[in-house]
Amino acid sequence: MTVLSTVRLQREPFDAAAEAAKLTRGRSDVGALVTFTGICRGDEAGEPIAALTLEHYPGMAEAEIERHVQEAKERWPLLGVTVIHRYGRMVPGEDIVVVVTTSSHRAAAFAAAEFLMDYLKTRAPFWKQVEKAGEKTWVEAKATDDAAAGRWAAPPSRHAAE
């Protein structure tokens, strides 16, 4: 069984629908496709946002994300995974990240997508700066994001989500 896998960090916008189509084209073994696209919001805690800037360590960030994609493939019976994360300055309404997972069954595809997004929100080596009314501030980690990621501490049986 071939598991298609893509990890990219890029400044340029991506086409989430085209990325999803790459994982299903010509495949009859895919029974579930889950996509998540994170979009830059126009406000934070009720205050308008002018822009969001994401920074990362090139090379290290890709390797870390690849490591977590590999873990997802070991935990769930996936047929394909794509993670594309943008960096640089983005304005409200622009896509930031897309996670696409495919499997024969929906539970595995959903679980793997959630696992990867929880990792990206809490442990991926990105630094986020928010620009509001001429002021730039670095964003601190949120306890709610850490709590969501904590549920993945104990790996499930590989086929538990089938």
GUGU-619717 format. One record per atom (N, C-alpha, C, O): residue number from 0; residue in one letter; x, y, z. Coordinates in nm, 2 decimals, always signed. Atoms other than C-alpha are relative to their C-alpha. Last residue first. Example, Ala and Ser with C-alpha at 12.3 -4.5 7.8 and 13.67 -1.06 7.14 Angstrom:
 resi resn      X      Y      Z
    1    s  -0.09  -0.11  +0.00
    1    s  +1.37  -0.11  +0.71
    1    s  -0.08  +0.11  +0.08
    1    s  -0.03  +0.22  +0.09
    0    a  +0.09  -0.12  +0.00
    0    a  +1.23  -0.45  +0.78
    0    a  +0.09  +0.12  +0.00
    0    a  +0.19  +0.12  +0.07
//
This chain:
 resi resn      X      Y      Z
  161    e  +0.05  +0.06  +0.12
  161    e  -1.07  +0.17  +1.16
  161    e  -0.15  -0.02  +0.01
  161    e  -0.22  -0.06  -0.08
  160    a  +0.09  -0.10  +0.06
  160    a  -0.97  +0.41  +1.44
  160    a  -0.06  -0.05  -0.13
  160    a  -0.12  +0.02  -0.21
  159    a  +0.11  -0.04  -0.09
  159    a  -0.82  +0.15  +1.67
  159    a  -0.11  +0.09  -0.07
  159    a  -0.22  +0.08  -0.04
  158    h  +0.12  +0.02  +0.07
  158    h  -0.61  +0.00  +1.39
  158    h  -0.12  +0.04  +0.08
  158    h  -0.23  +0.00  +0.05
  157    r  -0.01  -0.05  +0.14
  157    r  -0.27  +0.13  +1.50
  157    r  -0.14  -0.01  -0.07
  157    r  -0.17  +0.08  -0.15
  156    s  -0.03  +0.11  +0.09
  156    s  -0.36  +0.08  +1.87
  156    s  -0.01  +0.05  -0.14
  156    s  -0.09  +0.13  -0.17
  155    p  +0.11  +0.10  +0.01
  155    p  -0.38  +0.42  +2.04
  155    p  +0.06  -0.12  -0.08
  155    p  +0.16  -0.11  -0.15
  154    p  +0.04  +0.04  +0.13
  154    p  -0.07  +0.62  +2.14
  154    p  -0.11  -0.11  +0.00
  154    p  -0.10  -0.21  +0.07
  153    a  +0.00  +0.15  +0.01
  153    a  -0.08  +0.77  +2.48
  153    a  -0.04  -0.05  -0.13
  153    a  -0.16  -0.02  -0.17
  152    a  -0.12  +0.05  -0.07
  152    a  +0.01  +1.14  +2.48
  152    a  +0.01  -0.15  +0.00
  152    a  +0.12  -0.20  -0.02
  151    w  -0.07  +0.09  +0.08
  151    w  -0.25  +1.23  +2.22
  151    w  +0.12  -0.06  +0.06
  151    w  +0.20  -0.13  +0.00
  150    r  +0.08  +0.13  +0.02
  150    r  -0.50  +1.38  +2.46
  150    r  +0.07  -0.10  -0.09
  150    r  +0.03  -0.22  -0.09
  149    g  -0.02  +0.10  -0.10
  149    g  -0.24  +1.63  +2.57
  149    g  -0.07  -0.13  -0.02
  149    g  -0.02  -0.23  +0.03
  148    a  -0.11  +0.09  +0.05
  148    a  -0.27  +1.82  +2.24
  148    a  +0.03  -0.11  +0.10
  148    a  +0.08  -0.21  +0.06
  147    a  +0.05  +0.08  +0.11
  147    a  -0.61  +1.96  +2.34
  147    a  +0.11  -0.10  -0.05
  147    a  +0.08  -0.21  -0.08
  146    a  +0.09  +0.10  -0.05
  146    a  -0.47  +2.06  +2.68
  146    a  -0.06  -0.08  -0.11
  146    a  -0.07  -0.21  -0.10
  145    d  -0.08  +0.11  -0.06
  145    d  -0.18  +2.24  +2.52
  145    d  -0.09  -0.11  +0.05
  145    d  -0.05  -0.23  +0.04
  144    d  -0.06  +0.08  +0.11
  144    d  -0.42  +2.43  +2.29
  144    d  +0.09  -0.11  +0.06
  144    d  +0.09  -0.22  +0.00
  143    t  +0.11  +0.08  +0.06
  143    t  -0.64  +2.53  +2.59
  143    t  +0.06  -0.08  -0.12
  143    t  +0.02  -0.19  -0.14
  142    a  +0.03  +0.12  -0.08
  142    a  -0.33  +2.64  +2.79
  142    a  -0.10  -0.09  -0.07
  142    a  -0.09  -0.21  -0.06
  141    k  +0.13  +0.00  -0.07
  141    k  -0.24  +2.89  +2.51
  141    k  -0.02  -0.13  +0.07
  141    k  +0.01  -0.24  +0.02
  140    a  +0.07  +0.12  +0.00
  140    a  +0.12  +2.95  +2.40
  140    a  -0.13  +0.01  +0.08
  140    a  -0.13  +0.08  +0.18
  139    e  -0.04  +0.11  -0.10
  139    e  +0.23  +3.31  +2.39
  139    e  -0.09  -0.12  -0.03
  139    e  -0.19  -0.12  -0.09
  138    v  +0.11  +0.08  -0.06
  138    v  +0.19  +3.53  +2.08
  138    v  +0.06  -0.11  +0.09
  138    v  +0.14  -0.19  +0.05
  137    w  -0.02  +0.14  +0.02
  137    w  +0.47  +3.78  +2.00
  137    w  -0.11  -0.07  +0.08
  137    w  -0.15  -0.03  +0.19
  136    t  -0.03  +0.08  -0.12
  136    t  +0.35  +4.14  +1.99
  136    t  +0.01  -0.15  -0.04
  136    t  -0.06  -0.20  -0.13
  135    k  -0.02  +0.14  +0.03
  135    k  +0.35  +4.41  +1.71
  135    k  +0.04  -0.08  +0.13
  135    k  +0.12  -0.03  +0.21
  134    e  -0.08  +0.07  -0.11
  134    e  +0.19  +4.74  +1.76
  134    e  +0.01  -0.14  -0.04
  134    e  -0.08  -0.21  -0.08
  133    g  -0.14  -0.05  +0.00
  133    g  +0.08  +4.97  +1.46
  133    g  +0.09  -0.07  +0.11
  133    g  +0.20  -0.03  +0.12
  132    a  -0.01  -0.15  -0.02
  132    a  -0.29  +4.92  +1.54
  132    a  +0.14  +0.05  +0.01
  132    a  +0.17  +0.12  +0.10
  131    k  +0.12  -0.07  -0.03
  131    k  -0.25  +4.54  +1.58
  131    k  +0.03  +0.15  +0.01
  131    k  +0.11  +0.19  +0.09
  130    e  -0.01  -0.14  +0.03
  130    e  +0.02  +4.32  +1.43
  130    e  -0.13  +0.06  +0.02
  130    e  -0.23  +0.03  -0.05
  129    v  +0.13  -0.06  +0.04
  129    v  +0.04  +3.97  +1.57
  129    v  +0.02  +0.15  -0.01
  129    v  +0.09  +0.21  +0.08
  128    q  +0.01  -0.14  -0.04
  128    q  +0.37  +3.78  +1.58
  128    q  -0.13  +0.06  -0.05
  128    q  -0.16  +0.04  -0.17
  127    k  +0.11  -0.08  +0.06
  127    k  +0.38  +3.40  +1.57
  127    k  +0.00  +0.14  +0.06
  127    k  +0.00  +0.15  +0.18
  126    w  +0.03  -0.11  -0.09
  126    w  +0.68  +3.18  +1.62
  126    w  -0.09  +0.10  -0.07
  126    w  -0.07  +0.13  -0.18
  125    f  +0.05  -0.12  +0.06
  125    f  +0.69  +2.84  +1.46
  125    f  -0.01  +0.11  +0.11
  125    f  -0.04  +0.07  +0.22
  124    p  -0.09  -0.11  -0.02
  124    p  +0.88  +2.53  +1.57
  124    p  -0.03  +0.12  -0.09
  124    p  +0.04  +0.16  -0.18
  123    a  -0.07  -0.02  +0.12
  123    a  +0.58  +2.29  +1.58
  123    a  +0.09  +0.13  +0.02
  123    a  +0.05  +0.22  +0.09
  122    r  -0.14  +0.04  -0.01
  122    r  +0.49  +2.21  +1.94
  122    r  +0.08  +0.02  -0.13
  122    r  +0.20  +0.01  -0.13
  121    t  -0.07  +0.00  -0.13
  121    t  +0.15  +2.36  +2.02
  121    t  +0.15  -0.03  +0.00
  121    t  +0.22  +0.03  +0.09
  120    k  +0.04  -0.11  -0.08
  120    k  -0.06  +2.46  +1.72
  120    k  +0.09  +0.01  +0.13
  120    k  +0.11  +0.12  +0.18
  119    l  -0.04  -0.13  +0.07
  119    l  +0.12  +2.23  +1.47
  119    l  -0.03  +0.12  +0.09
  119    l  +0.05  +0.22  +0.10
  118    y  -0.15  -0.01  +0.00
  118    y  +0.09  +1.93  +1.71
  118    y  +0.04  +0.14  -0.05
  118    y  +0.12  +0.21  +0.01
  117    d  -0.04  -0.02  -0.14
  117    d  -0.28  +1.99  +1.77
  117    d  +0.15  +0.02  +0.01
  117    d  +0.20  +0.10  +0.09
  116    m  +0.03  -0.14  -0.03
  116    m  -0.32  +2.02  +1.39
  116    m  +0.03  +0.04  +0.15
  116    m  +0.08  +0.15  +0.17
  115    l  -0.10  -0.08  +0.07
  115    l  -0.14  +1.69  +1.33
  115    l  -0.03  +0.15  +0.03
  115    l  +0.07  +0.23  +0.05
  114    f  -0.13  +0.02  -0.06
  114    f  -0.35  +1.50  +1.59
  114    f  +0.11  +0.10  -0.06
  114    f  +0.18  +0.16  +0.01
  113    e  +0.00  -0.07  -0.13
  113    e  -0.67  +1.65  +1.46
  113    e  +0.13  -0.01  +0.07
  113    e  +0.18  +0.09  +0.12
  112    a  +0.00  -0.14  +0.03
  112    a  -0.59  +1.54  +1.10
  112    a  +0.00  +0.09  +0.13
  112    a  +0.07  +0.18  +0.14
  111    a  -0.13  -0.04  +0.05
  111    a  -0.49  +1.20  +1.22
  111    a  +0.01  +0.15  -0.03
  111    a  +0.11  +0.21  +0.01
  110    a  -0.09  +0.00  -0.11
  110    a  -0.81  +1.16  +1.42
  110    a  +0.14  +0.04  -0.04
  110    a  +0.20  +0.12  +0.03
  109    f  +0.03  -0.11  -0.09
  109    f  -1.03  +1.27  +1.13
  109    f  +0.10  +0.00  +0.11
  109    f  +0.15  +0.11  +0.15
  108    a  -0.03  -0.13  +0.07
  108    a  -0.87  +1.04  +0.87
  108    a  -0.02  +0.12  +0.10
  108    a  +0.06  +0.21  +0.10
  107    a  -0.14  -0.01  +0.01
  107    a  -0.87  +0.74  +1.11
  107    a  +0.04  +0.14  -0.06
  107    a  +0.13  +0.20  -0.01
  106    a  -0.05  -0.02  -0.14
  106    a  -1.24  +0.79  +1.20
  106    a  +0.16  +0.02  +0.00
  106    a  +0.21  +0.11  +0.06
  105    r  +0.00  -0.14  -0.04
  105    r  -1.33  +0.84  +0.83
  105    r  +0.06  +0.02  +0.14
  105    r  +0.12  +0.12  +0.16
  104    h  +0.11  -0.03  -0.09
  104    h  -1.23  +0.50  +0.70
  104    h  +0.01  +0.14  +0.06
  104    h  +0.12  +0.19  +0.09
  103    s  +0.12  +0.07  +0.04
  103    s  -1.02  +0.39  +0.41
  103    s  -0.12  +0.03  +0.08
  103    s  -0.23  +0.02  +0.03
  102    s  +0.00  +0.13  -0.05
  102    s  -0.78  +0.67  +0.48
  102    s  -0.11  -0.08  -0.06
  102    s  -0.20  -0.02  -0.13
  101    t  +0.09  +0.10  +0.07
  101    t  -0.69  +1.01  +0.36
  101    t  +0.02  -0.13  +0.07
  101    t  +0.13  -0.17  +0.12
  100    t  -0.02  +0.14  -0.03
  100    t  -0.55  +1.31  +0.55
  100    t  -0.10  -0.08  -0.08
  100    t  -0.22  -0.05  -0.09
   99    v  +0.09  +0.09  +0.07
   99    v  -0.52  +1.68  +0.45
   99    v  +0.04  -0.15  +0.03
   99    v  +0.16  -0.18  +0.03
   98    v  -0.03  +0.14  -0.04
   98    v  -0.37  +1.95  +0.67
   98    v  -0.10  -0.09  -0.08
   98    v  -0.23  -0.06  -0.06
   97    v  +0.10  +0.11  +0.04
   97    v  -0.37  +2.30  +0.53
   97    v  +0.06  -0.13  +0.04
   97    v  +0.18  -0.16  +0.03
   96    v  -0.04  +0.14  +0.00
   96    v  -0.20  +2.60  +0.69
   96    v  -0.11  -0.08  -0.06
   96    v  -0.23  -0.05  -0.05
   95    i  -0.12  +0.02  -0.07
   95    i  -0.21  +2.98  +0.68
   95    i  +0.05  -0.14  -0.01
   95    i  +0.17  -0.16  -0.05
   94    d  -0.02  +0.13  -0.05
   94    d  -0.48  +3.08  +0.43
   94    d  +0.14  -0.01  +0.07
   94    d  +0.23  +0.05  +0.01
   93    e  -0.09  +0.09  +0.07
   93    e  -0.54  +3.45  +0.39
   93    e  +0.02  -0.13  +0.07
   93    e  +0.01  -0.14  +0.19
   92    g  +0.06  +0.06  +0.12
   92    g  -0.85  +3.62  +0.51
   92    g  +0.09  -0.10  -0.07
   92    g  +0.04  -0.18  -0.16
   91    p  +0.13  +0.07  -0.02
   91    p  -0.68  +3.85  +0.75
   91    p  -0.06  -0.05  -0.13
   91    p  -0.07  +0.02  -0.23
   90    v  +0.11  -0.09  -0.04
   90    v  -0.33  +3.95  +0.63
   90    v  -0.13  -0.08  +0.02
   90    v  -0.14  -0.19  -0.03
   89    m  +0.14  +0.03  +0.06
   89    m  -0.03  +3.72  +0.61
   89    m  -0.10  +0.10  +0.06
   89    m  -0.09  +0.14  +0.18
   88    r  +0.11  -0.09  -0.04
   88    r  +0.34  +3.81  +0.67
   88    r  -0.13  -0.04  -0.07
   88    r  -0.13  -0.05  -0.20
   87    g  -0.01  -0.14  +0.05
   87    g  +0.60  +3.53  +0.65
   87    g  -0.12  +0.07  +0.05
   87    g  -0.19  +0.03  +0.14
   86    y  -0.07  -0.09  -0.09
   86    y  +0.54  +3.16  +0.68
   86    y  +0.01  +0.13  -0.06
   86    y  -0.02  +0.15  -0.18
   85    r  -0.07  -0.12  +0.05
   85    r  +0.30  +2.92  +0.52
   85    r  +0.08  +0.07  +0.11
   85    r  +0.05  +0.05  +0.23
   84    h  +0.01  -0.11  -0.09
   84    h  +0.23  +2.56  +0.63
   84    h  +0.07  +0.12  -0.06
   84    h  +0.18  +0.11  -0.10
   83    i  -0.06  -0.12  +0.06
   83    i  +0.15  +2.28  +0.40
   83    i  -0.02  +0.11  +0.10
   83    i  -0.13  +0.14  +0.13
   82    v  -0.01  -0.12  -0.09
   82    v  +0.08  +1.94  +0.55
   82    v  +0.08  +0.11  -0.07
   82    v  +0.19  +0.09  -0.10
   81    t  -0.07  -0.12  +0.05
   81    t  -0.03  +1.65  +0.33
   81    t  -0.01  +0.11  +0.11
   81    t  -0.11  +0.13  +0.17
   80    v  +0.00  -0.12  -0.09
   80    v  -0.11  +1.30  +0.43
   80    v  +0.07  +0.11  -0.07
   80    v  +0.18  +0.10  -0.13
   79    g  -0.07  -0.12  +0.04
   79    g  -0.21  +0.99  +0.24
   79    g  -0.01  +0.11  +0.10
   79    g  -0.10  +0.12  +0.18
   78    l  -0.04  +0.03  +0.14
   78    l  -0.33  +0.63  +0.27
   78    l  +0.07  +0.13  -0.05
   78    l  +0.14  +0.12  -0.16
   77    l  +0.02  -0.11  +0.10
   77    l  -0.36  +0.64  +0.65
   77    l  +0.05  -0.04  -0.14
   77    l  +0.14  -0.13  -0.15
   76    p  -0.02  +0.06  +0.13
   76    p  -0.40  +0.34  +0.88
   76    p  -0.03  +0.10  -0.11
   76    p  -0.14  +0.10  -0.18
   75    w  +0.13  +0.03  +0.07
   75    w  -0.36  +0.53  +1.20
   75    w  +0.03  -0.06  -0.14
   75    w  +0.14  -0.03  -0.19
   74    r  +0.11  +0.01  -0.09
   74    r  -0.08  +0.55  +1.47
   74    r  -0.13  -0.04  -0.07
   74    r  -0.22  -0.11  -0.01
   73    e  -0.02  +0.12  -0.08
   73    e  +0.22  +0.48  +1.24
   73    e  -0.12  -0.03  +0.09
   73    e  -0.15  -0.14  +0.13
   72    k  +0.01  +0.12  +0.09
   72    k  +0.11  +0.72  +0.97
   72    k  +0.02  -0.13  +0.08
   72    k  -0.04  -0.23  +0.04
   71    a  +0.15  +0.02  +0.04
   71    a  +0.04  +0.98  +1.24
   71    a  -0.01  -0.12  -0.09
   71    a  -0.11  -0.19  -0.07
   70    e  +0.07  +0.05  -0.12
   70    e  +0.40  +0.93  +1.38
   70    e  -0.15  -0.02  -0.03
   70    e  -0.21  -0.13  +0.01
   69    q  -0.03  +0.15  -0.01
   69    q  +0.54  +0.97  +1.03
   69    q  -0.07  -0.06  +0.12
   69    q  -0.12  -0.17  +0.11
   68    v  +0.08  +0.07  +0.10
   68    v  +0.35  +1.30  +1.00
   68    v  +0.03  -0.15  +0.00
   68    v  -0.06  -0.23  -0.01
   67    h  +0.14  +0.02  -0.05
   67    h  +0.49  +1.40  +1.34
   67    h  -0.09  -0.06  -0.11
   67    h  -0.18  -0.13  -0.08
   66    r  +0.00  +0.09  -0.11
   66    r  +0.85  +1.34  +1.22
   66    r  -0.14  -0.03  +0.05
   66    r  -0.17  -0.14  +0.08
   65    e  -0.01  +0.13  +0.06
   65    e  +0.79  +1.52  +0.89
   65    e  -0.01  -0.11  +0.11
   65    e  -0.07  -0.21  +0.09
   64    i  +0.13  +0.03  +0.05
   64    i  +0.67  +1.82  +1.10
   64    i  +0.00  -0.13  -0.07
   64    i  -0.09  -0.21  -0.05
   63    e  +0.09  +0.03  -0.12
   63    e  +0.99  +1.81  +1.30
   63    e  -0.14  -0.03  -0.05
   63    e  -0.20  -0.12  +0.00
   62    a  -0.04  +0.13  -0.06
   62    a  +1.21  +1.78  +0.99
   62    a  -0.09  -0.04  +0.11
   62    a  -0.14  -0.15  +0.12
   61    e  +0.04  +0.11  +0.09
   61    e  +1.03  +2.06  +0.81
   61    e  +0.03  -0.13  +0.06
   61    e  -0.06  -0.22  +0.05
   60    a  +0.15  +0.01  +0.00
   60    a  +1.07  +2.29  +1.11
   60    a  -0.05  -0.11  -0.09
   60    a  -0.14  -0.18  -0.05
   59    m  +0.05  +0.06  -0.13
   59    m  +1.44  +2.21  +1.15
   59    m  -0.15  -0.02  +0.00
   59    m  -0.20  -0.12  +0.04
   58    g  -0.06  +0.13  -0.02
   58    g  +1.52  +2.27  +0.78
   58    g  -0.05  -0.07  +0.13
   58    g  -0.10  -0.18  +0.12
   57    p  +0.00  +0.08  +0.12
   57    p  +1.43  +2.64  +0.79
   57    p  +0.08  -0.13  +0.03
   57    p  +0.18  -0.13  +0.09
   56    y  -0.14  +0.04  +0.03
   56    y  +1.39  +2.76  +1.15
   56    y  -0.01  -0.09  -0.12
   56    y  -0.05  -0.20  -0.11
   55    h  -0.04  +0.14  -0.03
   55    h  +1.05  +2.93  +1.16
   55    h  +0.15  -0.02  -0.02
   55    h  +0.21  +0.07  -0.08
   54    e  -0.14  +0.03  +0.03
   54    e  +0.87  +3.27  +1.15
   54    e  +0.03  -0.14  +0.04
   54    e  -0.04  -0.20  +0.12
   53    l  -0.05  +0.13  -0.05
   53    l  +0.51  +3.35  +1.12
   53    l  +0.14  -0.02  -0.04
   53    l  +0.18  +0.00  -0.16
   52    t  -0.13  +0.04  +0.06
   52    t  +0.38  +3.70  +1.08
   52    t  +0.04  -0.12  +0.07
   52    t  +0.05  -0.13  +0.19
   51    l  -0.06  +0.10  -0.08
   51    l  +0.01  +3.79  +1.13
   51    l  +0.13  -0.04  -0.07
   51    l  +0.13  -0.06  -0.19
   50    a  -0.08  +0.10  +0.06
   50    a  -0.14  +4.11  +1.00
   50    a  +0.05  -0.10  +0.10
   50    a  +0.05  -0.08  +0.22
   49    a  -0.04  -0.04  +0.13
   49    a  -0.37  +4.40  +1.07
   49    a  +0.07  -0.11  -0.08
   49    a  +0.06  -0.12  -0.20
   48    i  -0.14  +0.04  +0.04
   48    i  -0.56  +4.24  +1.35
   48    i  +0.03  +0.05  -0.14
   48    i  -0.05  +0.04  -0.23
   47    p  -0.03  +0.02  +0.14
   47    p  -0.87  +4.41  +1.50
   47    p  +0.15  -0.04  -0.02
   47    p  +0.23  +0.01  +0.05
   46    e  -0.08  -0.11  +0.06
   46    e  -0.93  +4.36  +1.87
   46    e  +0.04  -0.03  -0.14
   46    e  +0.07  -0.14  -0.17
   45    g  +0.08  -0.12  +0.03
   45    g  -1.21  +4.15  +2.00
   45    g  +0.07  +0.12  -0.06
   45    g  +0.01  +0.22  -0.09
   44    a  +0.06  -0.05  -0.12
   44    a  -0.99  +3.89  +2.16
   44    a  -0.07  +0.13  -0.02
   44    a  -0.07  +0.22  +0.07
   43    e  -0.05  +0.09  -0.10
   43    e  -0.80  +3.85  +1.83
   43    e  -0.05  +0.07  +0.13
   43    e  -0.02  +0.18  +0.17
   42    d  +0.00  -0.05  -0.14
   42    d  -0.95  +3.99  +1.52
   42    d  +0.05  -0.10  +0.09
   42    d  +0.05  -0.22  +0.07
   41    g  -0.01  -0.14  +0.00
   41    g  -0.93  +3.96  +1.14
   41    g  -0.01  +0.06  +0.14
   41    g  +0.00  +0.19  +0.15
   40    r  +0.12  -0.07  -0.04
   40    r  -0.86  +3.59  +1.14
   40    r  +0.03  +0.15  +0.00
   40    r  +0.14  +0.20  +0.00
   39    c  -0.03  -0.11  -0.08
   39    c  -0.58  +3.43  +0.94
   39    c  -0.13  +0.08  +0.03
   39    c  -0.19  +0.13  -0.06
   38    i  +0.00  -0.13  +0.07
   38    i  -0.71  +3.11  +0.80
   38    i  +0.03  +0.11  +0.10
   38    i  -0.01  +0.10  +0.22
   37    g  +0.00  -0.11  -0.09
   37    g  -0.64  +2.75  +0.90
   37    g  +0.01  +0.13  -0.07
   37    g  +0.10  +0.14  -0.16
   36    t  -0.07  -0.12  +0.04
   36    t  -0.75  +2.49  +0.65
   36    t  -0.01  +0.11  +0.11
   36    t  -0.12  +0.15  +0.14
   35    f  +0.02  -0.11  -0.10
   35    f  -0.85  +2.14  +0.76
   35    f  +0.09  +0.12  -0.06
   35    f  +0.21  +0.10  -0.09
   34    t  -0.09  -0.12  +0.02
   34    t  -0.91  +1.87  +0.51
   34    t  -0.03  +0.10  +0.11
   34    t  -0.14  +0.12  +0.15
   33    v  +0.02  -0.11  -0.09
   33    v  -1.04  +1.52  +0.57
   33    v  +0.10  +0.11  -0.03
   33    v  +0.22  +0.09  -0.04
   32    l  -0.09  -0.11  +0.03
   32    l  -1.07  +1.26  +0.29
   32    l  -0.04  +0.11  +0.10
   32    l  -0.15  +0.15  +0.10
   31    a  +0.02  -0.12  -0.08
   31    a  -1.24  +0.92  +0.36
   31    a  +0.12  +0.10  -0.03
   31    a  +0.23  +0.07  -0.04
   30    g  +0.14  -0.01  -0.04
   30    g  -1.29  +0.60  +0.17
   30    g  -0.03  +0.13  +0.07
   30    g  -0.15  +0.16  +0.10
   29    v  +0.03  -0.11  -0.09
   29    v  -0.96  +0.60  -0.02
   29    v  -0.15  +0.00  +0.02
   29    v  -0.23  +0.01  -0.07
   28    d  -0.01  +0.05  -0.14
   28    d  -0.89  +0.25  -0.17
   28    d  -0.03  +0.11  +0.10
   28    d  -0.05  +0.08  +0.22
   27    s  +0.13  +0.05  -0.04
   27    s  -1.02  +0.35  -0.52
   27    s  +0.00  -0.05  +0.14
   27    s  -0.10  -0.10  +0.19
   26    r  +0.00  +0.10  -0.12
   26    r  -0.72  +0.58  -0.59
   26    r  -0.15  -0.05  +0.02
   26    r  -0.24  +0.04  +0.04
   25    g  -0.04  +0.13  +0.04
   25    g  -0.67  +0.75  -0.93
   25    g  +0.00  -0.11  +0.11
   25    g  +0.05  -0.22  +0.09
   24    r  +0.00  +0.02  +0.15
   24    r  -0.67  +1.10  -0.79
   24    r  +0.05  -0.14  -0.03
   24    r  +0.16  -0.18  +0.01
   23    t  +0.11  +0.09  +0.03
   23    t  -0.74  +1.09  -0.41
   23    t  +0.00  -0.04  -0.15
   23    t  -0.06  -0.14  -0.19
   22    l  +0.00  +0.12  -0.08
   22    l  -0.43  +1.24  -0.26
   22    l  -0.11  -0.10  -0.03
   22    l  -0.10  -0.21  +0.01
   21    k  -0.13  +0.08  +0.03
   21    k  -0.36  +1.49  -0.54
   21    k  -0.01  -0.13  +0.08
   21    k  +0.05  -0.23  +0.04
   20    a  +0.02  +0.08  +0.12
   20    a  -0.73  +1.61  -0.51
   20    a  +0.12  -0.09  -0.04
   20    a  +0.11  -0.20  -0.09
   19    a  +0.09  +0.12  -0.03
   19    a  -0.67  +1.72  -0.16
   19    a  -0.02  -0.09  -0.12
   19    a  -0.01  -0.21  -0.10
   18    e  -0.08  +0.09  -0.08
   18    e  -0.38  +1.94  -0.27
   18    e  -0.08  -0.12  +0.04
   18    e  -0.02  -0.23  +0.05
   17    a  -0.10  +0.07  +0.09
   17    a  -0.58  +2.09  -0.55
   17    a  +0.08  -0.10  +0.08
   17    a  +0.11  -0.21  +0.03
   16    a  +0.08  +0.10  +0.08
   16    a  -0.87  +2.17  -0.31
   16    a  +0.10  -0.08  -0.09
   16    a  +0.08  -0.20  -0.11
   15    a  +0.04  +0.11  -0.09
   15    a  -0.63  +2.34  -0.06
   15    a  -0.07  -0.11  -0.08
   15    a  -0.05  -0.23  -0.06
   14    d  +0.14  +0.04  +0.05
   14    d  -0.47  +2.56  -0.33
   14    d  -0.04  -0.13  +0.08
   14    d  +0.00  -0.24  +0.04
   13    f  +0.02  +0.13  +0.06
   13    f  -0.16  +2.72  -0.17
   13    f  -0.15  -0.02  -0.04
   13    f  -0.23  +0.06  +0.00
   12    p  +0.13  +0.06  -0.03
   12    p  -0.05  +3.08  -0.10
   12    p  +0.00  -0.14  -0.07
   12    p  +0.07  -0.17  -0.16
   11    e  +0.11  -0.01  +0.10
   11    e  +0.32  +3.15  -0.13
   11    e  -0.13  -0.06  +0.05
   11    e  -0.13  -0.16  +0.12
   10    r  +0.06  -0.14  -0.01
   10    r  +0.56  +3.19  +0.16
   10    r  -0.13  +0.01  -0.08
   10    r  -0.22  +0.08  -0.04
    9    q  -0.01  -0.10  +0.11
    9    q  +0.63  +2.82  +0.19
    9    q  -0.06  +0.13  +0.03
    9    q  -0.15  +0.14  +0.11
    8    l  +0.00  -0.13  -0.06
    8    l  +0.68  +2.52  +0.42
    8    l  +0.02  +0.10  -0.11
    8    l  +0.12  +0.09  -0.18
    7    r  -0.06  -0.12  +0.06
    7    r  +0.60  +2.19  +0.26
    7    r  -0.02  +0.12  +0.09
    7    r  -0.13  +0.14  +0.15
    6    v  -0.02  -0.11  -0.10
    6    v  +0.53  +1.84  +0.39
    6    v  +0.07  +0.11  -0.07
    6    v  +0.18  +0.09  -0.13
    5    t  -0.06  -0.13  +0.04
    5    t  +0.39  +1.58  +0.15
    5    t  +0.01  +0.09  +0.12
    5    t  -0.09  +0.11  +0.19
    4    s  -0.02  -0.09  -0.11
    4    s  +0.30  +1.21  +0.20
    4    s  +0.08  +0.13  -0.05
    4    s  +0.17  +0.12  -0.13
    3    l  -0.05  -0.12  +0.05
    3    l  +0.14  +0.95  -0.02
    3    l  +0.02  +0.10  +0.11
    3    l  -0.06  +0.11  +0.20
    2    v  +0.05  -0.11  -0.08
    2    v  +0.10  +0.62  +0.15
    2    v  +0.07  +0.12  -0.06
    2    v  +0.19  +0.14  -0.04
    1    t  -0.08  -0.13  +0.01
    1    t  +0.14  +0.34  -0.10
    1    t  -0.07  +0.11  +0.08
    1    t  -0.19  +0.14  +0.06
    0    m  +0.08  -0.12  +0.00
    0    m  +0.00  +0.00  +0.00
    0    m  +0.09  +0.12  +0.00
    0    m  +0.18  +0.14  +0.08
//
